[in-house]
Amino acid sequence: MPCYHTGSAEGDLRESLDDVAKERDLLENMLCGLCTRVEAAKFLSIIYADPTLKTWWAKHKLADQREKATEAADEKRSALAAKARKKLTKAEKEALGIR
C-alpha cells in the first residue's frame, strides 16, 4: 500500500498543485517587478529581445490595467452607495434591511 502525506493520492496531488500555484504567483510577481523596473529605466530592448517575454509582458500589463479599472469602478460604486445610505432615514434603512 502506497504511503501518502495527506492520506490520499488526490490530497497529495492537490497539495502539490497548491505549492506550484504559490510558486508561480511568486515568480510572476518577481518578473512583473523586474519588467516594471526595466521599463522605467528605458531598457525595453531587454524585454523585447525575447518574444515570449515581450508577449507575456504586454498581456500582463493589460491584465493589470483591467484589474485597476475594475477596482476603481468598485471603489466608485462603494462610495456612491455609502453616500446614498447616508441620505436614508432610520426607517428607510430598516425597510431595506440596511444597518
HELIX and SHEET records of a PDB file:
HELIX    1   1 ALA A    9  ALA A   40  1                                  32    
HELIX    2   2 LEU A   44  TYR A   48  1                                   5    
HELIX    3   3 PRO A   51  LYS A   87  1                                  37    
HELIX    4   4 LYS A   90  LEU A   96  1                                   7    
END                                                                             
